[in-house]
Structure formats: C-alpha cells, structure tokens
Amino acid sequence: MKFSSLSQLPIQVSNHNQAIQKKVMLTPGNIPHLTNFSQAVFTPGQKVIPHYHETMYEVFFVESGSGIILIEDVEYPLHPGNCITVEPKEKHELINTGNTNLVLTYFGIASE
C-alpha cells in the first residue's frame, strides 16, 4: 500500500517547462508500466513546448481552468472534466489560454 497527499508532497518542476509546478504522487516502480501520476498547475499563458514520448501513453484529466492541447497540430479544448489520451510518438503541446490556473492531473503508461 502507498499513501500520499497533495498537501504534503514537494513541489517539482515540469520536464518540458521549468516554470510549471507539479506534484508527483507515484513514480516509476510504484506500479508496473506506470511512469508517473502527477498534478501540474499552469498559470495563465504558461505552456509546454511541443514534444512526444517514444514509448509512453499520457493521460490528462482537467481538474479546473481552461486551455488547449494540440495533438499532431490539431487543437482540442481543455475544460474541467475533459480527459485526453495521447499515444506514443504523438506530438503534443499544452497551453493555458484562460485567465485562471489550469490544473491537470495526469499519468503515463509505458507501452513497452
């Protein structure tokens, strides 16, 4: 059993934008094939540069705020309650286009 609380986890920075803060609830090795289970907070205007993951699915759940995710240059809205799955090798970019924080809970699953 593993227990964690967001209120007690240290703040880390996103690998794709050092200004975006996140808290990591699970890390590699906690559950087979799971690469991370985290929550990130994007302030208005913050974004993650276009990138892809060679062998990882990434699933995003929008907790609050609004923005867009571009997957292979196609724009999809980010609103509370939306869930988006990005497949391995799909180029994606996340942008907070709103005027409040965009809070995303997300995890990665290794495909190999």
Secondary structure, DSSP 8 states (H G I E B T S, - for coil): -----GGGS--EE-SS-TTSEEEEEE-TTSSTTEEEEEEEEE-TT-EEEEE--TTEEEEEEEEES-EEEEETTEEEEE-TT-EEEE-TT--EEEE--SSS-EEEEEEEEE--
